[in-house]
């Protein structure tokens, strides 16, 4: 496999991870705001475990989608 193919594969993987992460994050933010949670708490350190969970979920989905 040459450098161009490896670069393309890695760029595809990173790009799909970013898109999945942004979609999951948007869904979580909108759902938490819909149930009436304070917007400051949704983005702050209090919600850090939720964001860590989103990162792990996005990574798992990305691995299944890109079949690494």
mmCIF file as Biopython writes it, N, C-alpha, C and O atoms, coordinates in Angstrom:
data_model
#
loop_
_atom_site.group_PDB
_atom_site.id
_atom_site.type_symbol
_atom_site.label_atom_id
_atom_site.label_alt_id
_atom_site.label_comp_id
_atom_site.label_asym_id
_atom_site.label_entity_id
_atom_site.label_seq_id
_atom_site.pdbx_PDB_ins_code
_atom_site.Cartn_x
_atom_site.Cartn_y
_atom_site.Cartn_z
_atom_site.occupancy
_atom_site.B_iso_or_equiv
_atom_site.auth_seq_id
_atom_site.auth_asym_id
_atom_site.pdbx_PDB_model_num
ATOM 1   N N  . UNK A ? 1  ? 0.848   -1.166 0.000  1.0 0.0 1  A 1 
ATOM 2   C CA . UNK A ? 1  ? 0.000   0.000  0.000  1.0 0.0 1  A 1 
ATOM 3   C C  . UNK A ? 1  ? 0.900   1.238  0.000  1.0 0.0 1  A 1 
ATOM 4   O O  . UNK A ? 1  ? 1.801   1.364  0.830  1.0 0.0 1  A 1 
ATOM 5   N N  . UNK A ? 2  ? 0.649   2.132  -0.924 1.0 0.0 2  A 1 
ATOM 6   C CA . UNK A ? 2  ? 1.495   3.317  -1.001 1.0 0.0 2  A 1 
ATOM 7   C C  . UNK A ? 2  ? 1.010   4.420  -0.055 1.0 0.0 2  A 1 
ATOM 8   O O  . UNK A ? 2  ? -0.016  4.283  0.610  1.0 0.0 2  A 1 
ATOM 9   N N  . UNK A ? 3  ? 1.764   5.498  -0.014 1.0 0.0 3  A 1 
ATOM 10  C CA . UNK A ? 3  ? 1.499   6.576  0.934  1.0 0.0 3  A 1 
ATOM 11  C C  . UNK A ? 3  ? 0.149   7.234  0.656  1.0 0.0 3  A 1 
ATOM 12  O O  . UNK A ? 3  ? -0.573  7.581  1.591  1.0 0.0 3  A 1 
ATOM 13  N N  . UNK A ? 4  ? -0.192  7.405  -0.597 1.0 0.0 4  A 1 
ATOM 14  C CA . UNK A ? 4  ? -1.446  8.058  -0.959 1.0 0.0 4  A 1 
ATOM 15  C C  . UNK A ? 4  ? -2.650  7.257  -0.459 1.0 0.0 4  A 1 
ATOM 16  O O  . UNK A ? 4  ? -3.610  7.831  0.054  1.0 0.0 4  A 1 
ATOM 17  N N  . UNK A ? 5  ? -2.599  5.948  -0.608 1.0 0.0 5  A 1 
ATOM 18  C CA . UNK A ? 5  ? -3.700  5.100  -0.139 1.0 0.0 5  A 1 
ATOM 19  C C  . UNK A ? 5  ? -3.810  5.128  1.387  1.0 0.0 5  A 1 
ATOM 20  O O  . UNK A ? 5  ? -4.915  5.188  1.925  1.0 0.0 5  A 1 
ATOM 21  N N  . UNK A ? 6  ? -2.675  5.084  2.084  1.0 0.0 6  A 1 
ATOM 22  C CA . UNK A ? 6  ? -2.705  5.156  3.548  1.0 0.0 6  A 1 
ATOM 23  C C  . UNK A ? 6  ? -3.244  6.496  4.023  1.0 0.0 6  A 1 
ATOM 24  O O  . UNK A ? 6  ? -4.030  6.550  4.969  1.0 0.0 6  A 1 
ATOM 25  N N  . UNK A ? 7  ? -2.827  7.577  3.373  1.0 0.0 7  A 1 
ATOM 26  C CA . UNK A ? 7  ? -3.313  8.911  3.727  1.0 0.0 7  A 1 
ATOM 27  C C  . UNK A ? 7  ? -4.824  9.003  3.499  1.0 0.0 7  A 1 
ATOM 28  O O  . UNK A ? 7  ? -5.553  9.536  4.335  1.0 0.0 7  A 1 
ATOM 29  N N  . UNK A ? 8  ? -5.282  8.485  2.373  1.0 0.0 8  A 1 
ATOM 30  C CA . UNK A ? 8  ? -6.711  8.519  2.062  1.0 0.0 8  A 1 
ATOM 31  C C  . UNK A ? 8  ? -7.513  7.726  3.097  1.0 0.0 8  A 1 
ATOM 32  O O  . UNK A ? 8  ? -8.574  8.176  3.529  1.0 0.0 8  A 1 
ATOM 33  N N  . UNK A ? 9  ? -7.028  6.575  3.490  1.0 0.0 9  A 1 
ATOM 34  C CA . UNK A ? 9  ? -7.722  5.748  4.481  1.0 0.0 9  A 1 
ATOM 35  C C  . UNK A ? 9  ? -7.795  6.458  5.834  1.0 0.0 9  A 1 
ATOM 36  O O  . UNK A ? 9  ? -8.841  6.469  6.483  1.0 0.0 9  A 1 
ATOM 37  N N  . UNK A ? 10 ? -6.669  7.051  6.252  1.0 0.0 10 A 1 
ATOM 38  C CA . UNK A ? 10 ? -6.635  7.751  7.539  1.0 0.0 10 A 1 
ATOM 39  C C  . UNK A ? 10 ? -7.530  9.000  7.503  1.0 0.0 10 A 1 
ATOM 40  O O  . UNK A ? 10 ? -8.245  9.274  8.467  1.0 0.0 10 A 1 
ATOM 41  N N  . UNK A ? 11 ? -7.494  9.750  6.410  1.0 0.0 11 A 1 
ATOM 42  C CA . UNK A ? 11 ? -8.332  10.941 6.278  1.0 0.0 11 A 1 
ATOM 43  C C  . UNK A ? 11 ? -9.810  10.562 6.292  1.0 0.0 11 A 1 
ATOM 44  O O  . UNK A ? 11 ? -10.627 11.265 6.886  1.0 0.0 11 A 1 
ATOM 45  N N  . UNK A ? 12 ? -10.147 9.472  5.652  1.0 0.0 12 A 1 
ATOM 46  C CA . UNK A ? 12 ? -11.527 8.998  5.644  1.0 0.0 12 A 1 
ATOM 47  C C  . UNK A ? 12 ? -11.969 8.617  7.056  1.0 0.0 12 A 1 
ATOM 48  O O  . UNK A ? 12 ? -13.091 8.922  7.459  1.0 0.0 12 A 1 
ATOM 49  N N  . UNK A ? 13 ? -11.094 7.956  7.803  1.0 0.0 13 A 1 
ATOM 50  C CA . UNK A ? 13 ? -11.411 7.544  9.166  1.0 0.0 13 A 1 
ATOM 51  C C  . UNK A ? 13 ? -11.590 8.746  10.087 1.0 0.0 13 A 1 
ATOM 52  O O  . UNK A ? 13 ? -12.541 8.795  10.867 1.0 0.0 13 A 1 
ATOM 53  N N  . UNK A ? 14 ? -10.687 9.708  10.001 1.0 0.0 14 A 1 
ATOM 54  C CA . UNK A ? 14 ? -10.776 10.902 10.854 1.0 0.0 14 A 1 
ATOM 55  C C  . UNK A ? 14 ? -12.021 11.720 10.490 1.0 0.0 14 A 1 
ATOM 56  O O  . UNK A ? 14 ? -12.732 12.200 11.374 1.0 0.0 14 A 1 
ATOM 57  N N  . UNK A ? 15 ? -12.274 11.873 9.219  1.0 0.0 15 A 1 
ATOM 58  C CA . UNK A ? 15 ? -13.441 12.633 8.785  1.0 0.0 15 A 1 
ATOM 59  C C  . UNK A ? 15 ? -14.750 12.010 9.234  1.0 0.0 15 A 1 
ATOM 60  O O  . UNK A ? 15 ? -15.655 12.715 9.679  1.0 0.0 15 A 1 
ATOM 61  N N  . UNK A ? 16 ? -14.856 10.703 9.120  1.0 0.0 16 A 1 
ATOM 62  C CA . UNK A ? 16 ? -16.095 10.056 9.546  1.0 0.0 16 A 1 
ATOM 63  C C  . UNK A ? 16 ? -16.251 10.122 11.063 1.0 0.0 16 A 1 
ATOM 64  O O  . UNK A ? 16 ? -17.371 10.251 11.558 1.0 0.0 16 A 1 
ATOM 65  N N  . UNK A ? 17 ? -15.137 10.036 11.817 1.0 0.0 17 A 1 
ATOM 66  C CA . UNK A ? 17 ? -15.217 10.167 13.270 1.0 0.0 17 A 1 
ATOM 67  C C  . UNK A ? 17 ? -15.731 11.552 13.658 1.0 0.0 17 A 1 
ATOM 68  O O  . UNK A ? 17 ? -16.590 11.674 14.530 1.0 0.0 17 A 1 
ATOM 69  N N  . UNK A ? 18 ? -15.213 12.582 13.021 1.0 0.0 18 A 1 
ATOM 70  C CA . UNK A ? 18 ? -15.635 13.948 13.338 1.0 0.0 18 A 1 
ATOM 71  C C  . UNK A ? 18 ? -17.124 14.129 13.042 1.0 0.0 18 A 1 
ATOM 72  O O  . UNK A ? 18 ? -17.847 14.718 13.846 1.0 0.0 18 A 1 
ATOM 73  N N  . UNK A ? 19 ? -17.579 13.637 11.915 1.0 0.0 19 A 1 
ATOM 74  C CA . UNK A ? 19 ? -19.003 13.761 11.572 1.0 0.0 19 A 1 
ATOM 75  C C  . UNK A ? 19 ? -19.894 13.013 12.558 1.0 0.0 19 A 1 
ATOM 76  O O  . UNK A ? 19 ? -20.926 13.532 12.982 1.0 0.0 19 A 1 
ATOM 77  N N  . UNK A ? 20 ? -19.499 11.802 12.922 1.0 0.0 20 A 1 
ATOM 78  C CA . UNK A ? 20 ? -20.276 11.015 13.883 1.0 0.0 20 A 1 
ATOM 79  C C  . UNK A ? 20 ? -20.293 11.707 15.243 1.0 0.0 20 A 1 
ATOM 80  O O  . UNK A ? 20 ? -21.335 11.776 15.894 1.0 0.0 20 A 1 
ATOM 81  N N  . UNK A ? 21 ? -19.136 12.221 15.673 1.0 0.0 21 A 1 
ATOM 82  C CA . UNK A ? 21 ? -19.044 12.913 16.958 1.0 0.0 21 A 1 
ATOM 83  C C  . UNK A ? 21 ? -19.933 14.155 16.982 1.0 0.0 21 A 1 
ATOM 84  O O  . UNK A ? 21 ? -20.639 14.397 17.960 1.0 0.0 21 A 1 
ATOM 85  N N  . UNK A ? 22 ? -19.897 14.937 15.911 1.0 0.0 22 A 1 
ATOM 86  C CA . UNK A ? 22 ? -20.722 16.146 15.855 1.0 0.0 22 A 1 
ATOM 87  C C  . UNK A ? 22 ? -22.215 15.807 15.871 1.0 0.0 22 A 1 
ATOM 88  O O  . UNK A ? 22 ? -23.004 16.495 16.521 1.0 0.0 22 A 1 
ATOM 89  N N  . UNK A ? 23 ? -22.597 14.754 15.161 1.0 0.0 23 A 1 
ATOM 90  C CA . UNK A ? 23 ? -24.014 14.365 15.159 1.0 0.0 23 A 1 
ATOM 91  C C  . UNK A ? 23 ? -24.457 13.891 16.538 1.0 0.0 23 A 1 
ATOM 92  O O  . UNK A ? 23 ? -25.511 14.303 17.024 1.0 0.0 23 A 1 
ATOM 93  N N  . UNK A ? 24 ? -23.664 13.030 17.175 1.0 0.0 24 A 1 
ATOM 94  C CA . UNK A ? 24 ? -24.017 12.552 18.514 1.0 0.0 24 A 1 
ATOM 95  C C  . UNK A ? 24 ? -24.058 13.700 19.528 1.0 0.0 24 A 1 
ATOM 96  O O  . UNK A ? 24 ? -24.959 13.768 20.363 1.0 0.0 24 A 1 
ATOM 97  N N  . UNK A ? 25 ? -23.078 14.595 19.445 1.0 0.0 25 A 1 
ATOM 98  C CA . UNK A ? 25 ? -23.047 15.738 20.348 1.0 0.0 25 A 1 
ATOM 99  C C  . UNK A ? 25 ? -24.257 16.635 20.190 1.0 0.0 25 A 1 
ATOM 100 O O  . UNK A ? 25 ? -24.820 17.107 21.178 1.0 0.0 25 A 1 
ATOM 101 N N  . UNK A ? 26 ? -24.656 16.871 18.953 1.0 0.0 26 A 1 
ATOM 102 C CA . UNK A ? 26 ? -25.832 17.699 18.691 1.0 0.0 26 A 1 
ATOM 103 C C  . UNK A ? 26 ? -27.089 17.055 19.249 1.0 0.0 26 A 1 
ATOM 104 O O  . UNK A ? 26 ? -27.923 17.730 19.852 1.0 0.0 26 A 1 
ATOM 105 N N  . UNK A ? 27 ? -27.224 15.771 19.052 1.0 0.0 27 A 1 
ATOM 106 C CA . UNK A ? 27 ? -28.393 15.061 19.571 1.0 0.0 27 A 1 
ATOM 107 C C  . UNK A ? 27 ? -28.439 15.141 21.094 1.0 0.0 27 A 1 
ATOM 108 O O  . UNK A ? 27 ? -29.502 15.372 21.670 1.0 0.0 27 A 1 
ATOM 109 N N  . UNK A ? 28 ? -27.294 14.953 21.748 1.0 0.0 28 A 1 
ATOM 110 C CA . UNK A ? 28 ? -27.253 15.006 23.210 1.0 0.0 28 A 1 
ATOM 111 C C  . UNK A ? 28 ? -27.586 16.412 23.712 1.0 0.0 28 A 1 
ATOM 112 O O  . UNK A ? 28 ? -28.368 16.567 24.650 1.0 0.0 28 A 1 
ATOM 113 N N  . UNK A ? 29 ? -26.999 17.428 23.095 1.0 0.0 29 A 1 
ATOM 114 C CA . UNK A ? 29 ? -27.270 18.805 23.526 1.0 0.0 29 A 1 
ATOM 115 C C  . UNK A ? 29 ? -28.738 19.149 23.362 1.0 0.0 29 A 1 
ATOM 116 O O  . UNK A ? 29 ? -29.355 19.691 24.279 1.0 0.0 29 A 1 
ATOM 117 N N  . UNK A ? 30 ? -29.300 18.843 22.215 1.0 0.0 30 A 1 
ATOM 118 C CA . UNK A ? 30 ? -30.707 19.162 21.970 1.0 0.0 30 A 1 
ATOM 119 C C  . UNK A ? 30 ? -31.619 18.390 22.918 1.0 0.0 30 A 1 
ATOM 120 O O  . UNK A ? 30 ? -32.589 18.945 23.434 1.0 0.0 30 A 1 
ATOM 121 N N  . UNK A ? 31 ? -31.317 17.122 23.149 1.0 0.0 31 A 1 
ATOM 122 C CA . UNK A ? 31 ? -32.175 16.338 24.043 1.0 0.0 31 A 1 
ATOM 123 C C  . UNK A ? 31 ? -32.090 16.828 25.483 1.0 0.0 31 A 1 
ATOM 124 O O  . UNK A ? 31 ? -33.107 16.878 26.174 1.0 0.0 31 A 1 
ATOM 125 N N  . UNK A ? 32 ? -30.894 17.191 25.950 1.0 0.0 32 A 1 
ATOM 126 C CA . UNK A ? 32 ? -30.768 17.697 27.320 1.0 0.0 32 A 1 
ATOM 127 C C  . UNK A ? 32 ? -31.446 19.052 27.476 1.0 0.0 32 A 1 
ATOM 128 O O  . UNK A ? 32 ? -32.052 19.329 28.511 1.0 0.0 32 A 1 
ATOM 129 N N  . UNK A ? 33 ? -31.348 19.887 26.465 1.0 0.0 33 A 1 
ATOM 130 C CA . UNK A ? 33 ? -32.036 21.175 26.527 1.0 0.0 33 A 1 
ATOM 131 C C  . UNK A ? 33 ? -33.549 21.004 26.437 1.0 0.0 33 A 1 
ATOM 132 O O  . UNK A ? 33 ? -34.299 21.776 27.034 1.0 0.0 33 A 1 
ATOM 133 N N  . UNK A ? 34 ? -33.994 20.002 25.700 1.0 0.0 34 A 1 
ATOM 134 C CA . UNK A ? 34 ? -35.430 19.742 25.566 1.0 0.0 34 A 1 
ATOM 135 C C  . UNK A ? 34 ? -36.046 19.304 26.888 1.0 0.0 34 A 1 
ATOM 136 O O  . UNK A ? 34 ? -37.182 19.666 27.194 1.0 0.0 34 A 1 
ATOM 137 N N  . UNK A ? 35 ? -35.300 18.523 27.675 1.0 0.0 35 A 1 
ATOM 138 C CA . UNK A ? 35 ? -35.862 18.086 28.955 1.0 0.0 35 A 1 
ATOM 139 C C  . UNK A ? 35 ? -35.714 19.148 30.035 1.0 0.0 35 A 1 
ATOM 140 O O  . UNK A ? 35 ? -36.122 18.933 31.177 1.0 0.0 35 A 1 
ATOM 141 N N  . UNK A ? 36 ? -35.134 20.292 29.683 1.0 0.0 36 A 1 
ATOM 142 C CA . UNK A ? 36 ? -35.110 21.422 30.586 1.0 0.0 36 A 1 
ATOM 143 C C  . UNK A ? 36 ? -33.868 21.567 31.433 1.0 0.0 36 A 1 
ATOM 144 O O  . UNK A ? 36 ? -33.901 22.267 32.445 1.0 0.0 36 A 1 
ATOM 145 N N  . UNK A ? 37 ? -32.774 20.931 31.055 1.0 0.0 37 A 1 
ATOM 146 C CA . UNK A ? 37 ? -31.537 21.064 31.812 1.0 0.0 37 A 1 
ATOM 147 C C  . UNK A ? 37 ? -30.912 22.429 31.526 1.0 0.0 37 A 1 
ATOM 148 O O  . UNK A ? 37 ? -31.019 22.948 30.415 1.0 0.0 37 A 1 
ATOM 149 N N  . UNK A ? 38 ? -30.269 22.995 32.521 1.0 0.0 38 A 1 
ATOM 150 C CA . UNK A ? 38 ? -29.631 24.299 32.394 1.0 0.0 38 A 1 
ATOM 151 C C  . UNK A ? 38 ? -28.557 24.244 31.302 1.0 0.0 38 A 1 
ATOM 152 O O  . UNK A ? 38 ? -27.693 23.368 31.342 1.0 0.0 38 A 1 
ATOM 153 N N  . UNK A ? 39 ? -28.593 25.160 30.327 1.0 0.0 39 A 1 
ATOM 154 C CA . UNK A ? 39 ? -27.608 25.134 29.227 1.0 0.0 39 A 1 
ATOM 155 C C  . UNK A ? 39 ? -26.164 25.244 29.697 1.0 0.0 39 A 1 
ATOM 156 O O  . UNK A ? 39 ? -25.269 24.679 29.068 1.0 0.0 39 A 1 
ATOM 157 N N  . UNK A ? 40 ? -25.923 25.956 30.781 1.0 0.0 40 A 1 
ATOM 158 C CA . UNK A ? 40 ? -24.566 26.075 31.295 1.0 0.0 40 A 1 
ATOM 159 C C  . UNK A ? 40 ? -24.054 24.717 31.774 1.0 0.0 40 A 1 
ATOM 160 O O  . UNK A ? 40 ? -22.876 24.409 31.595 1.0 0.0 40 A 1 
ATOM 161 N N  . UNK A ? 41 ? -24.899 23.918 32.368 1.0 0.0 41 A 1 
ATOM 162 C CA . UNK A ? 41 ? -24.490 22.601 32.853 1.0 0.0 41 A 1 
ATOM 163 C C  . UNK A ? 41 ? -24.276 21.617 31.713 1.0 0.0 41 A 1 
ATOM 164 O O  . UNK A ? 41 ? -23.458 20.703 31.818 1.0 0.0 41 A 1 
ATOM 165 N N  . UNK A ? 42 ? -25.015 21.805 30.623 1.0 0.0 42 A 1 
ATOM 166 C CA . UNK A ? 42 ? -24.907 20.879 29.492 1.0 0.0 42 A 1 
ATOM 167 C C  . UNK A ? 42 ? -23.515 20.949 28.865 1.0 0.0 42 A 1 
ATOM 168 O O  . UNK A ? 42 ? -22.980 19.925 28.440 1.0 0.0 42 A 1 
ATOM 169 N N  . UNK A ? 43 ? -22.929 22.130 28.802 1.0 0.0 43 A 1 
ATOM 170 C CA . UNK A ? 43 ? -21.638 22.306 28.143 1.0 0.0 43 A 1 
ATOM 171 C C  . UNK A ? 43 ? -20.477 22.277 29.139 1.0 0.0 43 A 1 
ATOM 172 O O  . UNK A ? 43 ? -19.321 22.175 28.728 1.0 0.0 43 A 1 
ATOM 173 N N  . UNK A ? 44 ? -20.758 22.361 30.413 1.0 0.0 44 A 1 
ATOM 174 C CA . UNK A ? 44 ? -19.693 22.541 31.406 1.0 0.0 44 A 1 
ATOM 175 C C  . UNK A ? 44 ? -19.049 21.226 31.835 1.0 0.0 44 A 1 
ATOM 176 O O  . UNK A ? 44 ? -19.309 20.164 31.269 1.0 0.0 44 A 1 
ATOM 177 N N  . UNK A ? 45 ? -18.209 21.335 32.845 1.0 0.0 45 A 1 
ATOM 178 C CA . UNK A ? 45 ? -17.467 20.201 33.378 1.0 0.0 45 A 1 
ATOM 179 C C  . UNK A ? 45 ? -18.391 19.185 34.042 1.0 0.0 45 A 1 
ATOM 180 O O  . UNK A ? 45 ? -18.048 18.007 34.137 1.0 0.0 45 A 1 
ATOM 181 N N  . UNK A ? 46 ? -19.558 19.631 34.503 1.0 0.0 46 A 1 
ATOM 182 C CA . UNK A ? 46 ? -20.501 18.723 35.152 1.0 0.0 46 A 1 
ATOM 183 C C  . UNK A ? 46 ? -20.896 17.593 34.198 1.0 0.0 46 A 1 
ATOM 184 O O  . UNK A ? 46 ? -21.137 16.466 34.630 1.0 0.0 46 A 1 
ATOM 185 N N  . UNK A ? 47 ? -20.959 17.897 32.918 1.0 0.0 47 A 1 
ATOM 186 C CA . UNK A ? 47 ? -21.360 16.899 31.922 1.0 0.0 47 A 1 
ATOM 187 C C  . UNK A ? 47 ? -20.184 16.170 31.287 1.0 0.0 47 A 1 
ATOM 188 O O  . UNK A ? 47 ? -20.358 15.498 30.271 1.0 0.0 47 A 1 
ATOM 189 N N  . UNK A ? 48 ? -19.002 16.287 31.857 1.0 0.0 48 A 1 
ATOM 190 C CA . UNK A ? 48 ? -17.812 15.652 31.274 1.0 0.0 48 A 1 
ATOM 191 C C  . UNK A ? 48 ? -17.972 14.139 31.070 1.0 0.0 48 A 1 
ATOM 192 O O  . UNK A ? 48 ? -17.547 13.631 30.033 1.0 0.0 48 A 1 
ATOM 193 N N  . UNK A ? 49 ? -18.566 13.400 32.015 1.0 0.0 49 A 1 
ATOM 194 C CA . UNK A ? 49 ? -18.737 11.961 31.758 1.0 0.0 49 A 1 
ATOM 195 C C  . UNK A ? 49 ? -19.616 11.672 30.536 1.0 0.0 49 A 1 
ATOM 196 O O  . UNK A ? 49 ? -19.404 10.686 29.830 1.0 0.0 49 A 1 
ATOM 197 N N  . UNK A ? 50 ? -20.583 12.523 30.300 1.0 0.0 50 A 1 
ATOM 198 C CA . UNK A ? 50 ? -21.437 12.344 29.110 1.0 0.0 50 A 1 
ATOM 199 C C  . UNK A ? 50 ? -20.606 12.535 27.848 1.0 0.0 50 A 1 
ATOM 200 O O  . UNK A ? 50 ? -20.734 11.756 26.903 1.0 0.0 50 A 1 
ATOM 201 N N  . UNK A ? 51 ? -19.751 13.565 27.818 1.0 0.0 51 A 1 
ATOM 202 C CA . UNK A ? 51 ? -18.936 13.826 26.633 1.0 0.0 51 A 1 
ATOM 203 C C  . UNK A ? 51 ? -17.898 12.730 26.419 1.0 0.0 51 A 1 
ATOM 204 O O  . UNK A ? 51 ? -17.591 12.385 25.277 1.0 0.0 51 A 1 
ATOM 205 N N  . UNK A ? 52 ? -17.356 12.181 27.498 1.0 0.0 52 A 1 
ATOM 206 C CA . UNK A ? 52 ? -16.420 11.062 27.360 1.0 0.0 52 A 1 
ATOM 207 C C  . UNK A ? 52 ? -17.142 9.850  26.776 1.0 0.0 52 A 1 
ATOM 208 O O  . UNK A ? 52 ? -16.598 9.138  25.932 1.0 0.0 52 A 1 
ATOM 209 N N  . UNK A ? 53 ? -18.364 9.626  27.233 1.0 0.0 53 A 1 
ATOM 210 C CA . UNK A ? 53 ? -19.174 8.539  26.673 1.0 0.0 53 A 1 
ATOM 211 C C  . UNK A ? 53 ? -19.472 8.743  25.202 1.0 0.0 53 A 1 
ATOM 212 O O  . UNK A ? 53 ? -19.477 7.788  24.426 1.0 0.0 53 A 1 
ATOM 213 N N  . UNK A ? 54 ? -19.722 9.984  24.815 1.0 0.0 54 A 1 
ATOM 214 C CA . UNK A ? 54 ? -19.982 10.287 23.404 1.0 0.0 54 A 1 
ATOM 215 C C  . UNK A ? 54 ? -18.746 9.988  22.563 1.0 0.0 54 A 1 
ATOM 216 O O  . UNK A ? 54 ? -18.860 9.455  21.459 1.0 0.0 54 A 1 
ATOM 217 N N  . UNK A ? 55 ? -17.567 10.327 23.078 1.0 0.0 55 A 1 
ATOM 218 C CA . UNK A ? 55 ? -16.334 10.061 22.333 1.0 0.0 55 A 1 
ATOM 219 C C  . UNK A ? 55 ? -16.143 8.558  22.132 1.0 0.0 55 A 1 
ATOM 220 O O  . UNK A ? 55 ? -15.829 8.119  21.026 1.0 0.0 55 A 1 
ATOM 221 N N  . UNK A ? 56 ? -16.327 7.771  23.186 1.0 0.0 56 A 1 
ATOM 222 C CA . UNK A ? 56 ? -16.174 6.315  23.054 1.0 0.0 56 A 1 
ATOM 223 C C  . UNK A ? 56 ? -17.230 5.719  22.121 1.0 0.0 56 A 1 
ATOM 224 O O  . UNK A ? 56 ? -16.935 4.813  21.343 1.0 0.0 56 A 1 
ATOM 225 N N  . UNK A ? 57 ? -18.455 6.230  22.204 1.0 0.0 57 A 1 
ATOM 226 C CA . UNK A ? 57 ? -19.509 5.741  21.309 1.0 0.0 57 A 1 
ATOM 227 C C  . UNK A ? 57 ? -19.201 6.098  19.861 1.0 0.0 57 A 1 
ATOM 228 O O  . UNK A ? 57 ? -19.368 5.266  18.969 1.0 0.0 57 A 1 
ATOM 229 N N  . UNK A ? 58 ? -18.755 7.316  19.622 1.0 0.0 58 A 1 
ATOM 230 C CA . UNK A ? 58 ? -18.410 7.728  18.257 1.0 0.0 58 A 1 
ATOM 231 C C  . UNK A ? 58 ? -17.254 6.894  17.715 1.0 0.0 58 A 1 
ATOM 232 O O  . UNK A ? 58 ? -17.244 6.531  16.539 1.0 0.0 58 A 1 
ATOM 233 N N  . UNK A ? 59 ? -16.288 6.593  18.567 1.0 0.0 59 A 1 
ATOM 234 C CA . UNK A ? 59 ? -15.160 5.769  18.139 1.0 0.0 59 A 1 
ATOM 235 C C  . UNK A ? 59 ? -15.617 4.355  17.779 1.0 0.0 59 A 1 
ATOM 236 O O  . UNK A ? 59 ? -15.154 3.792  16.786 1.0 0.0 59 A 1 
ATOM 237 N N  . UNK A ? 60 ? -16.507 3.785  18.564 1.0 0.0 60 A 1 
ATOM 238 C CA . UNK A ? 60 ? -17.012 2.438  18.269 1.0 0.0 60 A 1 
ATOM 239 C C  . UNK A ? 60 ? -17.818 2.413  16.976 1.0 0.0 60 A 1 
ATOM 240 O O  . UNK A ? 60 ? -17.673 1.503  16.159 1.0 0.0 60 A 1 
ATOM 241 N N  . UNK A ? 61 ? -18.666 3.416  16.800 1.0 0.0 61 A 1 
ATOM 242 C CA . UNK A ? 61 ? -19.450 3.485  15.559 1.0 0.0 61 A 1 
ATOM 243 C C  . UNK A ? 61 ? -18.527 3.680  14.357 1.0 0.0 61 A 1 
ATOM 244 O O  . UNK A ? 61 ? -18.730 3.077  13.303 1.0 0.0 61 A 1 
ATOM 245 N N  . UNK A ? 62 ? -17.519 4.523  14.525 1.0 0.0 62 A 1 
ATOM 246 C CA . UNK A ? 62 ? -16.571 4.783  13.423 1.0 0.0 62 A 1 
ATOM 247 C C  . UNK A ? 62 ? -15.833 3.517  13.023 1.0 0.0 62 A 1 
ATOM 248 O O  . UNK A ? 62 ? -15.630 3.274  11.834 1.0 0.0 62 A 1 
ATOM 249 N N  . UNK A ? 63 ? -15.427 2.706  13.993 1.0 0.0 63 A 1 
ATOM 250 C CA . UNK A ? 63 ? -14.737 1.459  13.667 1.0 0.0 63 A 1 
ATOM 251 C C  . UNK A ? 63 ? -15.638 0.501  12.895 1.0 0.0 63 A 1 
ATOM 252 O O  . UNK A ? 63 ? -15.183 -0.207 11.996 1.0 0.0 63 A 1 
ATOM 253 N N  . UNK A ? 64 ? -16.925 0.486  13.256 1.0 0.0 64 A 1 
ATOM 254 C CA . UNK A ? 64 ? -17.850 -0.391 12.536 1.0 0.0 64 A 1 
ATOM 255 C C  . UNK A ? 64 ? -18.121 0.125  11.118 1.0 0.0 64 A 1 
ATOM 256 O O  . UNK A ? 64 ? -18.267 -0.662 10.183 1.0 0.0 64 A 1 
ATOM 257 N N  . UNK A ? 65 ? -18.188 1.448  10.967 1.0 0.0 65 A 1 
ATOM 258 C CA . UNK A ? 65 ? -18.491 2.030  9.667  1.0 0.0 65 A 1 
ATOM 259 C C  . UNK A ? 65 ? -17.288 1.923  8.725  1.0 0.0 65 A 1 
ATOM 260 O O  . UNK A ? 65 ? -17.437 1.556  7.560  1.0 0.0 65 A 1 
ATOM 261 N N  . UNK A ? 66 ? -16.100 2.244  9.235  1.0 0.0 66 A 1 
ATOM 262 C CA . UNK A ? 66 ? -14.915 2.233  8.358  1.0 0.0 66 A 1 
ATOM 263 C C  . UNK A ? 66 ? -14.245 0.870  8.282  1.0 0.0 66 A 1 
ATOM 264 O O  . UNK A ? 66 ? -13.373 0.664  7.438  1.0 0.0 66 A 1 
ATOM 265 N N  . UNK A ? 67 ? -14.625 -0.052 9.132  1.0 0.0 67 A 1 
ATOM 266 C CA . UNK A ? 67 ? -14.095 -1.426 9.149  1.0 0.0 67 A 1 
ATOM 267 C C  . UNK A ? 67 ? -12.570 -1.444 9.215  1.0 0.0 67 A 1 
ATOM 268 O O  . UNK A ? 67 ? -11.906 -2.051 8.374  1.0 0.0 67 A 1 
ATOM 269 N N  . UNK A ? 68 ? -12.031 -0.770 10.225 1.0 0.0 68 A 1 
ATOM 270 C CA . UNK A ? 68 ? -10.575 -0.739 10.412 1.0 0.0 68 A 1 
ATOM 271 C C  . UNK A ? 68 ? -10.085 -2.057 10.949 1.0 0.0 68 A 1 
ATOM 272 O O  . UNK A ? 68 ? -8.886  -2.225 11.172 1.0 0.0 68 A 1 
#
